[in-house]
Amino acid sequence: MGQPSEHIEKLLEKYVNNLASPDEVQELIGYFDTDELTLDRLLEIQLREAVVDEDGLDSYTKDLLSERLDRVKSEIQRATIAEFPTRRRWISRQTIAVAATVLFCMAVTGYYVHTHIIGYQSVTSDEEILAGGNRALLILADGSELELDGSKQGIVTGKQITYDDGTLLQMARSGDAKLPEYLTLVTPRGGQYQAVLPDGTHVWLNANSSLTYPLRFVGDAREVTLGGEAYFDVSPDHKRPFHVTLNDTKIEVLGTQFNANGYGAVTTTLIEGSVKIIHESEQRLLRPGEEAEVKRNIRVYQADVEKAVAWKNGFFYFKDDQITEILEQVARWYDIDVSYHQESGIPQEGYNGRIRRGANLSEVLEMLKYISGADFDIKGREVTVTF
């Protein structure tokens, strides 16, 4: 088995970083279709070269490197298709996609080695900015505000309002007991919180969002108002549909799981069940795995469910997203303001990857630097980006 050519290595690197042209992608696929070189060997060589000198690594980093390499081989073995009856193996398009995903994990390993072992530094910062966490306010019917406990995951609204561990929130109910009393749960930038509503519906609220709901649901429908983004697991009640008002759009459900995002154009991603999207005079019904985007009209298409709910599962997930779109998510979670040194120089390429939301800001920006080439200067909560 010969060494891979430098040209093919560069093509693969460009493909992983979404910089390859359509012709280069076809050349890469054609190369693996006709050459005996298998992708596992190529990845192993690139991974070993990325760390420069294994002898200088500590035991933890060597274990990390070994684990990444084992994952590469496992994925490639699973995706590589044996061609019958000849002995030659060929690499499917699926394998190329697997390689792209695995190499992002390798890029993170490379980032770790460069920053922690070699001392590579690309983000300047006055002080460390920690990840967001459980932070929220509960605004009561009389306008008073209660800062919620950041050590708790969320609140439960029933006969009383408690934290998720059963601890009672001390507050007085006001108004006529026959009328619904509305509460508003608000998360700041850098905050998230959960709420179990009076009907048992479970809501996960993302950063810079709000949810207004009654202390108890009355009437023929269960009505809530959302600002920002939330994931809903709606308790079934066929007699009383569940309505979410988000900007100028209404989402109507009976019992289902879905994600609703109103940071920009309203998008609703259906996980289970069915929902009806209502915008002005137009209505569309979603099936599981579909997403609706509302602008002038309602557009329905196949969803990337993993991407839509990644925030709820503790990750930033980007797929063919521009750096400006990625940094919008980062800004909300770390409560920072992002500016660009020269907006005309911002690249238009799309990037793929997944990063833990529990990482410190500098760690996230180092990873983004590694895949995009951007430099980040942090002063307080102001981040300046230079390409």
N, C-alpha and C positions, 0 to 999 in steps of 0.2 A: 504494500500500500504506500504510494508516494506521498510526499508532502503537498498540501494544498497550495495552489498558486496564490501569490499576493493579490492578484486581481480579483479572484473569487472571494478572498477574505474581505476585501474592501467592499465588494458588492453586498455581501451578507451583512456587514456592519451598516451600510447605507440602508438596506432593507429594514433592519431592526429599528433604525431611527426614523423610518418613514421618509427617507431622502432619495430612495431609488426611483428612477423614472420607470414608466411601464415597460420600456424596452429592456431596461436592466433587470427588472423582475423576471421577464420572460427568459432572459439569458441565464439568470440564476437557476430558475426551474429547469431549463434545458440542460444545464451543466450537470445537475444531480440526476437527471433522467438518462444521461449517456455515459457518465464517468463512474468508475468503480469506487471512487472515493465516497465513503459514507459520512453522513453528517455528524455522527457521534465523535469521530476522530477530529474533524474540523473544530467542533465546539471544545473538545478537550484541549487542543493546541491553543485556541484563543484564550481559554480560561487560564491555562498555565502561564501563558505569556503576560496576561493581565496583571499578575501579582509580582512580576519582575524577578523576585528571588525568594523561593519558598524557604530556603534555609534561614532567612532572616525573620520569619514569621513566628509569632508565639503559638502555643498549642491551641488556644481558642480559635485563632484565625485559621490555622490549618484544619481544624475540625469543621469550621464553617465552609471552607473551600471544598473539603472532601464531601460534605453534605450536598453542596450545590452541584458538584460533578456527578454524584450518584443520581441526583434528580434529573440531570441532563440525560444520562445514559438510560434511565428508566423511561423517560418520556419518549426518547428516540426509539428505543426498543419497542415500545407500545405502538408508535405511529408508523414505523418503517414497514413497508409492504414487500413481501418476498414474491418475486416474479417466477412463475412456474411455466415451462420446466427448466429454464436456464438457471445457472448458478448466480448470475449477476443480480444484485439488488438495486432497486430504483427507489427514489424518494418522492413521495406523493406531495401534492400541494398542501395536504393536511400537515405533513411533516414540516414543511417550510413555516407554516403558521405556528406549530409547536415550537420550532426553533426560535421564532421571534419572541414568543412569550417567555421561554426559558432564558433567553439571552438578556431579557430585562432583569430577571433575578440575578443573572451574572453581573449585570451592570451595577446593581446594588452592592454585590460583593466587591466588585472593583472599586466602587465608591468608598466602601468601608476600608479597604486596604490602602487606598491612596490617602484618605483623610486620617486614619488612625495609625497606620504603620509607616507610610512614607512621609506624612506630614503635609500633604497637599491641602491648600487653603484657598477657597474661592468665594467665601461669604464673610464679609466684615460686619461685626456687630458690637454695639456698646455693651449690651447685656443680653442674656439668653431669654427668649420668649417661649414660654411653655405652651403646650397644646391646650385647646379649649377643654371644657368639662361640663359637669352637671351644674348649671347656673340658670336661675329663672326667677321671675317675679310673678306673684299671683295678685291680680288687681280685683278688688272686691266691688260689690254693687255700689257702694257709696264712694268709690274712687280711691279708697285707701289701698296701699300697697304692702304686700308681705313678701319679704325676701326669703326664698325657699332654701332649705338646707342642701348644700352642695355635696354632702356625704350620702345623700339619698338618690335613688334613681328616678323617682317620680312621686305623684300624688294619686290618691284614689278618692273619687267622689261618690258617696253613698248617703246614708242617713247622716253621717258625719264626713268631714274631709280629713283624711289621714295621709301620711307618707306610705310608701309601698311596704314598709316594714311594720305598719300598724300604729306608728306613733301619731298621736292626735295633733292636728293643727288647731291652735286656739284662735277662734274667730267667732263673731256673732252674726247670725242670719238677720237680715233686715228686710223690710217690705212685707206685703201681704202674702201670707203662706199659700194662697190660691194661685198666685202668679209666679211664673218662672223667674228666678233670680240669676242673673248672668254673671259668670266669672270669666276672666281673661288671663290665660297663662302666656307669659311673654318670656322668650329667651333672647338675650343680647347677642351681639357678635361675640363669638368665642364660647357660646353656651348651647346646651341641649338639655331636654328634660322629657319625661314621659307623663302621661295622664291616663287614668282609667275613668271613663265617663260614667254617669249614673246608670246607663243601660248595659255596662260591661264592655263597651267598645274601648280598645286599647290604642292610644295614639303616641307616636314617637315624634317629637318636635325638634327640628333641626335649628341651627344657629340663625339668629336675626329673624325670628318667626313669632307668630302669635296665634292663639286659638281661643275663640270666644264660644262659650257653651253655657247652658242653663244648669242650675243646681239639680234640677230634675226636668225630664222631658214631659211635656204635656201636649195634647192635641194629636193630630193625625200624622205628624211627621217629626222626625228628630233633626233639628236644625242647628248647625254650627257654622262659624265663620273662620276661615284660615287666612293668614298672611304668611308669606314665605314658603316653607316646605315642611311636610309631615308625611309619615307613613301611618296608614289606618288599618286596623284589624277590627272590622265592624261586627258587632254582635247581631246575629240574625233576628229580625222581627218583621214578618211578612205583612203585618197590619200597619206598621209605621215605617215607611222608608226613611233612610238616613240621607240627609242633604248636606253637602259641603259647598259653601259659597266661597270662591277664590277669585278675587278681582271681579271681573264681569262674567264669570263662568260658574255654572252650578253643576255639581257632580251628584248624581242620584244613585243610591245603592240600597240593597236589602241586607245582604250579609256577604262580606267579601274582604279581600286584602288588596290594597292599592297604595301607590305613592303619588302624592300631588305636589307639584312644584310651581310656585308662582313668582320666583325671583325675576324671571324675564317673561317670555311668552308662557302661558299656562300649559303645563304638560301633565298628563295623568297616565300612569303606568299601571296596568292591571295585572295582579299576580294570580288571584283566584276569584272565582265567581263572575259577576258581570256588573258593569256600571254604565250609566247613561250620561253622556256629556251634553249639556244644554248651554248654548251660546246664542243669545238673541232668539231668532226664529228657527235656528238649526239644532238638530238633535242627532247624536250618533251613539250607537251601542258598541261597547268594547268587549272583546273576548280575551280570555287569559293569554298573556304574552304580547298583547297589543298596547300601543301607546297613542294618545291623542295629543296633538298640539293645537292650541287655539290662538289664531291671529285674527285675520279678517274672517276666516272660515275655520272649520274644524278639519284637521288633517289626521287620518288614522294610518298607522304603519306598524310593522313588526318592531317590538321593543328589544332593547338590550337590558334585560331585567337585572342582571348582575350589576351593571353600571348604575341603573336608576336607584337601587337600594344599597349601594356600597356604603354611603354615609351612615346608614342605620347599622351596618355591620362593622363599622369602625375603620373604614378605608376611604382614601381618595382613589377614584378609579377614573382614568381618562383613556379614551380610545379615539384616536384621530382628532384630538382636541388641540387647538392652538394654545400657545403659552399664556395668552391673555385670559382665555377661558379657564385654564387651570388655576391661574393666580387669583381669579375672582373667588373660587372655592376656598383657596388658602387664606385669602384676606378675611372672609367671613369667619372662618374657624379660629384664626389666631388674632382677630381684632386688630388688623393692621391696615394701613393705607399704602397702596402700591402706585408708583409713578414710573414713567419710562424716560430714560435720559434722552432718547431720540426716537420718537414714535415712528418716524419714517423707516427706521431700521429694524422694526419688529418683524421677525420671520413669520411667514404664513404657513409653515409646515405643521402637520398634525403629529402629536406624540401619543404613545401608548404606555400605560403602566399602572401600577397600583402601589400606594404608599400608606402605611399605617397613620391614622389620624392622631395616634398617641405620641408620635415623634415630636421632638422640639422643632421650632420653626427653622433653626439653622440646619438641622439634619434634612428637613424636607427640601430646603433651598439648595443644599449641596447635591441632593439627588437630581433635582431639576437642572442644576448647572451641568451635571455629568451627562445628561442626555440632550440638553439644548445649547450648551455653550454660553449661557447667560451668566453675567456677574451680578451679584446682589450686595447692596450696601444698606445695612440696617442702622438707623439712628432713631432710638426710641421705638415708636410704632410706625415709623415711616420707612418704607422699603423702596429703594431706587434700583431699577433694573437697567443694565447696560448690555448691549450686544456688540 
